[in-house]
Amino acid sequence: MEKEWFDQQLKDIKVPKAEIENAIEEGMKLGRNEKRQNKKKSKLKLTGLLSSSAAAVVLASGLFFSPVTQVLAKIPLLNLIYEETVSPIGVELFKDQLVTELDKKASDNGVDVTITSAYYDGNVLGVTFKADGDGLNIKDMDKGQRPVSGFGYYLYDGSEQNQLAGGSSGLKKMDNIFIGSMEFYQPKLKLKDGFSLPLTFTSILGKKGTWKFDIPIHQISNENVQVNAPSSTTPDRKYSLTINAIHKGKATSEIDYITKKPLIGMEDELTFHIVDDQGNRVGSYLSGNLLSEQHKNGALVTHKKSLFSGEIKKGTNYLKIFPEIRKEEFDTIEPLKSSPFQVKSERFNYRIDVNKTYEKNNQLVVDYYIHHVDPEKYNNGLLMNFANQIKLIRSEDVIEEGDGQDQYEALKEDSLIYGRQGSMIDKEKMHFQSRFNIKDRQDFELKDYSLMVPFGIFSSNDEPIKMNPIKIELNNEN
């Protein structure tokens, strides 16, 4: 199909721009609030590389463009798979004709699975496929204990240590078949010539079976850039970022780096973005892998590799890395006592004044005022998130030593009483209440519990601390 014809078809589509922008903005707000709570609960080992916040919000909003469907119906199957299910990384490689088209089929239990293509740009490995068979139904995508992607699989021999970090698009119905894709990222993966990826599907939309493949992977050579640039540090030298190397792929860039943070601020986020010599931002963060972590001289030193989308353009003379710090704080723990009393943030200027506590209808009600927080600066959703995230913890289970995250992970589940029943009494006066269900705590006594107050939620609106950029010279032949 001619590109000009396709472009014209797209121009004729009427796009509800306002609805899309509103959906994306709402999704970003939800994501920012959710991220802070999820971060304190667990350390994610795997990242779904195929996620796209904006796209997910648009799909969830119900916006669907039938003209696009009509256009894509005339495109060959492989083009359709890359348009509908593949991440921007794979799309970029497909556009540059850097993927290997395949037609490897396996059959079991009345279902045919066909591998349609594969790619590997030196950092990310991708596979696309289609499935066809009687009785396959998209309604079975997420029934019972079935995988939410609609299919189950494993790599190599199925042992956990051989599985690669990554994610999938999930199955999508197109006419009478189902299409899908998956991507994998493993910094330690070094492919040899003639490498084949052992991939076994174990279920397709609830149908059990064994669909086994050895997928030939053609590796595109990437370039390793050793970095001799000095570290970027804060004036007090408590925070630092050191770039060790950059691995340049055709559609991605992998950054090998070391960060240092004080133990008191180990929850802080030290992030960075990349800009080329023309002032253009180079890609966006996709995934990270923690290689090592250690406490050293009162600091937390981490060695990481992070994957960024986008190719570093040929002829780029240098890159600039711009680090910044967003300060956070683990929940402040303060014993409950006779009212009134105060709970103060250990790192910020925030505090709450507990006006009174009382029991009513099998609930403990904590009535308080928030201080040093501008009500005009925060929306109602964030303020209510703060009120809902205040918790009670049995005081005897509080760990005096160790850092916040260690304390939280060491807690027994029955040590905590979650609120999630906050209410705003008067926003102008910053008057709130948090309620806790104590019906099942027959032995509940106020003196036995402490409050856990998440002041770090307010810091999400603070401007990050910017560090000096790191300039990295590149070989002009790249």
N, C-alpha and C positions, 0 to 999 in steps of 0.2 A: 504494500500500500504506500502511496506517495505521501511524504511528510506534509507537503503543502495542503493536500486534501484533508488530512487529519487535523491540521492546525485550523483550517477553515471551519470544520465541523465544531471544534471547540469554541471558536469565536461566536458561533451562533447560539451557544448555550446561554440561557439567562440564569445567572448565578445570584442567589439571594445573599448578597454580601453582608448585609447587616446582621442576618440571622447567624451566619457562619462566625462573624467576629464576636458576637455575643456569646455563642456557644463555646468558642475557644477561650474567651476571657473567663467565663464561669469555670471551665475545666481547669485553667491555670490556677485560679483561686483555690479550688478544691484540692488540687495537687499540692500546692504549697502548704496548706494546713495539714493534709494527710501525711506528707513527707516527714514533718517534724515528729509526729507521734510514732510512726512506723520505725523511725531511726532509733528511738529509745528502746523499742521492744526487741529488735533482733538485728543481727548483722547478716545482710543478704549475701549468700554465696554465689548465686547465679543471677544474671540480669537478662531479661528478655530483650534481645537486640532488635527485635522486629517491632517494638512498640513505637507509636507515634502519637504524642499527646493530642496534637491538633486534629489528626485524622480520627482518632478514637472518639473525640468529642463530637466531631461532625457526624460520624456514623451513629453515635448514641442519640444525637438530637433528632434523628429521623430524616435528615436531609438526604435525599437520594435523587440523582439526576438521570432520568430515563434517556435523554439524548446521548449521554456518554455510553450507556449500555448498548444503544443502537449502533454507535460507532464501533465499539470494541467487538461486537458480534461479527464484524467483517474482518477482524485481524486474526492471523494464524494463532493457534493455541499457545505457543510459547510466548508470543507477544502478550497475549491475554494474561497468562500466569504472572509475568513480570509486572504488568500494569496493576493487577488486582491483589497480589499476595506478597510480593518481594519487597524487602527493605530498600531504602535509597541507595545503600551500598551496592546491592545486586543490580538495581536499575541502572546505576552509573556504569557498571561493568558491561551490562547487556547493551547499553547504548553505544559503548565503544567496541562492541563485538569481542569482548574478552571473556565470554562464558563458553563452556563446552556443551554443545547440544547432544543429548543422549536419547536412547530409546531402549531402555533395559526393563523388561517386564517380568514380574513374578505373579503366580496365581495360587490362590488357596481359598477354600470355603466359598466358592462362587464369586470371589472378588479379584479383579486384576489391579495390581499396582504397577505403575510405570514411572521410572525415573526419567525426567525430561531434560534436565540440564544440571550442571555443577559449575562452581567457580571457586577460586581461591586467590586472593590478591596479595598474599603474603602475611596478612593479619586475620582475615575473616574467611571462613569456608562456608559455602552455601550450596543447598540442594533444592531443586524443585521437582514436583511429582504430580501425577494425577491418579485417581482411583475410580474404578467403574465396576458395577455389579448389581445384580438384582437385590432388591430389598434394602439398599442403602438409603437412609433418610436423614436429612439435615436436622430433623427434630430429635434425633438420637445423639446429637453433638455432646450434650452434657447431662446424660441421665445417670442417676445413681452415682457409682464410684468411677465412672468412665472419665478418661482424660478430657479436660475442658477444650483441648485443641481438636478433639474429634478423632484422634489417633494415638496409639501408643507405639513406642519404639525404644531401641537401645543401640549403642555403638559397641564395636569390638565384641567382647565376650559377655557384655552386660554388667561386669563388675564396676562398682561405684567409682573406683579410682581411675577408670578408663573413660568415664563420661566427660564430655567437654561442656563448658559453660556455653549457654546460648539460649535460643528461643525459637518459637514457631509462629506462623501466621494463623494457624487454625485452618480447618478445611472450609472451602467456599464452594457452593454449588453453582455450576455453569452448565446450562442446558441439562444433559443427562449424565454428566460426570462431576467429580469433585476434584478441586485443585488445591494445592498447598505448597508451602515452602518452609525451610528451616535454615538457621544460620548457627555457626559455632565459632567460639573464640577461645583460644588457649595460648597464652603467651609462650609457653614452653614447647608448643608444637612446632617441630621442624620437619617438613616433608622431604622425603627422598624422591629422586626421579622414579617414575613408575608407581608412585603411591596410589593405593586404592582404599577408600573409606569403607570399612565393614559396617553396614547399616541394616538392621532388622526391624521391620514393623511387626507388632504383635496384636494390633487391633485396628480396625477401621470402622468408625461409627458403630461401635458395639459388637461388631463381628470379630470373633477371635480367629487367629490364624498365624501363619509364619510366612512372611514375605522378605526374603533375604537377598541382599545385594552386596557386591563389591564394586564401589563406584570409582571409576578412574578420575583422578584429580590432576588437572594441569596447573602447575604453580607458576604464577607470574612473578618474575624476580622483583624483589623490592630492595631498596637501598637503606643501609644503616648509616646514620650520621652520628659520629662520636662528638660529644659536646665538651668543650673546654671552657665554657663561659662560667664566671663566678656565680656563687649562690646569691639569691635575693634574701635579705634578712630584714627584720624590723629593727629600729634603732636600739632596742634593748636586747636584741639578738635571741629573744625567746622563741621566735618563729622563723623558720627558714624553708626555702625551696631550692633544691639542687636538681638540675636536669642532667641525667647521665647520657641518654642517647635518644635518638628519634629513628623509628623504623617506618620508612615511607612506602606505602602500598599504592596501588593505582586508584583506589577509592577510599582509602583510610590512612590514618597516621597513628602510630602507637608511640606513646611517650613513656620512657623509663625514667623515674624520678624518685627522690627521697624528700620527705617532709619532716620537720621537727616542730613539736608543739609542747608547751609546758604541761605537766601532769594536771595542774589545776584547771587548765583549759583544754583538756584532751577531747572534749565534746565539740570543740570549735571546728568549723569547716574551713579547710585551707584549699581553695580551688584556684583554677587559672583558665584563661582563654588565650588563644593564639591568633596573632595578626601577622600578615606577610608584609613585604617591603613596600607594597602599594596601599597599605592600610586596610586591606580586606581581611575580614575574619576568616580563619581557616576552620571550617567544619564546626561541629558541636560534639560535646561529650556523649559517648554511647555506653561504655562499660568500663569497669575497672577490675583489677585483680591484685589482691594484697599478697606480696611475696614474702615479706617478713615484718615483724613488729617487735620492738623491744623498749624497755625503760632504760634510759641512759642519762646519768647526771641530772636527774630531776625532770627529764623530758621524755616524751613519747616519740620515738624515731620509727618511721614507717618507710618501707620500700615498696613502691607500687608500679604497675604498668596500667596505663589508661588508653582506651581506644577512642579516637576522634573520627568522625565522618569527614569526607572530603579529601581530595588530592592536593598535595602541595604542587602548585603549577611549575612547569618548566621555566627556567630562567629566573626563578626567585633567588635573590641574593642573600637574604637573611629573613629570619623570623623573630618576632618579639613575643615572649611569654609574659602575660600580665597576671601575677598572683594577687589574691585578695583573701581576707579572713572575715568570716562571719561568726561572731562570738555567740556561743550557746551556753546553756547552764542546765545541769541535771536538777531535778526537782529538789527544792529546799525542804528539809525535814525538820519539823518543830513539834515538840510534845504538846498535846492538848492540855489546857489548864483552865483554871477559873477565869472567866471573861471579866474585863477585856484583856487582850494580849496581842502582840505584834508578831508577824513573820516577815523577816527581811531577806531579800535576795543577797546571796553572798558575793555576786560579781557585778550586779547592776544596782541601780538606785531604787528599784521597785520594792514595794512592801504592801502587805495587807494588814489592816487593823480589824481583828476579830471583835465584833461588838457584843455578840452573845452566842451561846450554843445551847440547844435545848432538844429534848426528845418529844416527838409527836407522831402518832400513828405508825409506830415501829420504825421510825426514821430519826436519824440524828440530823438536825438542821444547824448549819454553820452560817451565821450572818456576819458579813464583813464589808469593809470599804477598801477599794484599791487606791493606792497613792502613787504619785509621780508617774502616772499614765494619762496622757492627754486623750480624753474621750473622742475628740475630733480626728485623731490620728488613726484610730482603729475602727474597723467596721463591726457591726453587731455579731457577725459570725465568729470572728476571732475572739471577741470578748466572751461569747458564750462557750467557745471551745476551751478557754481558760477555766471558766467556772465548772464545766463538765469534766475536766481532766484533773481536778483536785481529788486526791485519794486519801484514805485512812490506812495507816500501817500499824501493826502491833509493835509497840516500842521495843519490846524485848528482842525482836527480830531485826532491828536496825543494825547494820554492820558499821562499826565505827571506823575501821580501816578500809583502805581501798578507795577506788574512785567511783563516781556515780553509776556508770554503766555496770561495773562489777557488782556494786551493791544491789542494783535492780535485778540482775540476772541470778543472783544468789538467793533471792527471796523465795519463800514458799508461797504458793498461790493463795493458801488460806490466810496468809499474813495480811493480804490487802483487801480493802473494801472500796470498790470503785463507786464514784459518784454518778456522773453522767446524768444528773438531774439538776443542773444549774438553772438559776433564774435571775433575770435582771430586774432589780427593784427600781432603780433610778439611774439612768446612764449619766446624766449631768453630774450627779454626786458620786458616781462610780460605786453604787450600792448594789451588792449581789448576795445571793445565797447559794450554797451547795448542799445537797441532801444525800444521805447515805442510808441504805436499807440495812437495818440491824436486827431484822425480825429473826433471822436464824442464828444470831449471836446472843444466846441466852445468858452468857456470862459477861456481856458487854459492860465495861466501865470506862468512863471518859479518861481516867488517869492511866489506863493501859495502852492508849493509842496516841499516835502522832499524825499530824497533817503532812502530806506531801504536796507542795505547791509548785506548779510548773511555770516559774517566772520566765523560763527560756522562750516560751511562746511569744512574749512581747518583743523579744529581741529580733524577731523575724522582720520587723519593719525598720530596724536600724540600718543605716548605711554601712556596707562592709568596709573594713580597713584595707586600703590599697597599699601594696608593697611595690618596690621599684621593679620595673620590667627587666627581664633577662633577654639579652640579644644573642641570637645564635646564627653564626655565619654558615652559609651553605655553599656547597660546590656549585659554581655557576653553570655546570653542565647538566644539572639535574632536570 
